[in-house]
Amino acid sequence: MARPRKKPTTFPHYILLRDAAKQYRLSVDLLTRLVNDGKIPAVKVNGDFALEGEKLNAITKKIEIEVTLRQKYSHLRGIPITLVEAEKKYKIRRTSLWRWAQSGQVKVLNDSKWGMAVDESDVAVQRALHQ
C-alpha cells in the first residue's frame, strides 16, 4: 500500500527592509515602526530586517488607500468637530470615536470640560477605512 503524499512545505517570501522601502516607495523609518509594532512579520538576517512579502503587500495597499482618502478629505483638515457632532454626521458610535482619539488615529484639537473636539478630516478618513 502506497503512503499518502505530503503536501510540499511552502515558506513565506521575505524581502530585505531597505529593498522593500525602495520597491514600495516607503520610508525605512515607517517600515521599521510597522515591524516594531508587530504589523509586518519580520526576521533578522545578518543584522537587517527581512519582511514577509505577502503581509507587506497588504499593508502597502492599506497605506495607499489611506493616502488617497487623506487627499480626498484634505478640505476638512484642521476643522474641529465634537464627538457628538461626528457621531450624528458620520453615523459612528461615540465610543469608537473616543477610542480612535485615544489611539492617535484621530487628532484631538481640543479637550475641555465641555467636550472633546477632533479633526474632522481624520474622522472622515477613519469612517471610510472602517466601512
C-alpha positions, 0 to 999 in steps of 0.5 A, a space after each residue: 500500500 502506497 503512503 499518502 503524499 505530503 503536501 510540499 512545505 511552502 515558506 513565506 517570501 521575505 524581502 530585505 527592509 531597505 529593498 522593500 522601502 525602495 520597491 514600495 516607495 516607503 520610508 525605512 523609518 515607517 517600515 521599521 515602526 510597522 515591524 516594531 509594532 508587530 504589523 509586518 512579520 519580520 526576521 533578522 538576517 545578518 543584522 537587517 530586517 527581512 519582511 514577509 512579502 505577502 503581509 507587506 503587500 497588504 499593508 502597502 495597499 492599506 497605506 495607499 488607500 489611506 493616502 488617497 482618502 487623506 487627499 480626498 478629505 484634505 478640505 476638512 483638515 484642521 476643522 474641529 468637530 465634537 464627538 457628538 457632532 461626528 457621531 450624528 454626521 458620520 453615523 459612528 458610535 461615540 465610543 469608537 470615536 473616543 477610542 480612535 482619539 485615544 489611539 492617535 488615529 484621530 487628532 484631538 484639537 481640543 479637550 475641555 470640560 465641555 467636550 472633546 473636539 477632533 479633526 474632522 478630516 481624520 474622522 472622515 478618513 477613519 469612517 471610510 477605512 472602517 466601512 
